[in-house]
């Protein structure tokens, strides 16, 4: 059927096929996108992936020039969510991508850093981090999906966070009818600013818990709840359905694909690249979701030369890309880029599924090895197919140096600084001058203490004083989402054992 809509832009896409989703651990499973979004994880613990990657032709890409962000997102979603009607997709994108939710009229901005290098600013949403790009729309995708699949049930959202996802999910789902949300974060593994954002969260359906442990403990605990048949049966008896706002949910990844499509089209509009000219994409990542979205964008038709995967001192992804061995038997570091302090990169499973030709049994074996041995090794054929990826890392001192070197041109946070340093290493090693987009994942003010330290600024009594001092020094505007955070009331102060997540969920649901 053809899509039509009553906005000034005309859709460039006519839907002709239905595209479903498969589980990374069960290739025979085939479900609609609404089912995949509502459920989050498949029954055997696999992640949902598109059975095929829909294509954007060159003409369709060109036709998206001069469209708004919401209109471009509509085009991407129309291809990936084929069981949604045009009106449903339009409702979702227009409800999320507007000036009420984002400080920028463009939703995301593309800034020129140096000749040939651009920064994709993904932090103009309410929590000043890239997670807003997906988590402002996920509640609409999820409630729309739930009406199609589990009508009448309450949706219980579970989130493990290393900092940014938690607040963004809380902000997106607060007071959404028919939902509750429980967020778990490592007590000593997030910045003071991130912790304050979560502990002051308003909303009658929001629940926040610090845990004694690291992000991987939180993520493992959430996965165990999803795979607990007894717990699921108890929820079913009470008319409740579990789902996730983590990037294990395909409803998180689809919106991320949209902003890489957007970035390329902005380069075309600005004359920074010619039609069909390839770009590099640099992504600071720990859980691999953000860079996986770029991989999907390439497979949809966006011309990409290399994916540059930037890690911090927890460089498990760097080592994997370089060796084909994924090994978590290593020391875990708390760094000044805490959102990447991760050793178990959940979304890598999705990439491996695609590179293995959709071999669910092979992926199940790899994940069993990871569970039992804390490591796995991919085949030579899979390793060879990863040639589009470059892996590098930056330690804390290198991160600080990058911030200091750049701040008079462009003020970057610690995660974006990791990406910039790794990109510099890549360019020096390869001589590659391909036009490059660096994903900037957070406002510098979200990590003001670390940024101020990198600039050798005087010590301040707390993180909020650092925000004010950094503004005074750099004259960069403080995002509205971070203003007056220190005066807000603490509403969530629970600290639990890493083994007590299921009990916390049960209590939060009043069961």
Secondary structure, 3 states (H helix, E strand, C coil): CECCCCCCCCCCCECCCCCCEEECCEEEEEECHHHHHHHCECCCCCEEEECCCCCCCHHHHHHCCCCCHHHHHHHHHHHHCCCCCHHHHHHHHHHHCCCCCCCCCCCCEEEEEECCEEEEECCCCCCCECCHHHHHHHHHHHHHHHHHHCCCCEEEEEEEECCHHHHHHHHHHCCCCCEEEEEEEECCCCCHHHHHHHHCCCCCCEEEEEEECCHHHHHHHHHHHHCCHHHHHHHHHCCEEEEECCCCCHHHHHHHHHHHHHHHHHHHHHCCCCCCCCEEEEEECCCCHHHHHHHHHHHHCCCEEEEEEEECCCCHHHHHHHHCEEECCCCCCCCCCHHHCCCCCCCHHHHHHHHCCCCHHHHHHHHHHHHHHCEEECCHHHHHCCCCEEEEECCHHHHHHHHHHHCCCCCCCHHHHHHHHHHHHHHHHHCCCCCEEEEECECHHHHHHHHHHHCCCCCCCCHHHHHHHHHHHHCCCCCHHHCCHHHCCCCCCEEEECCCHHHHHHHHCCC
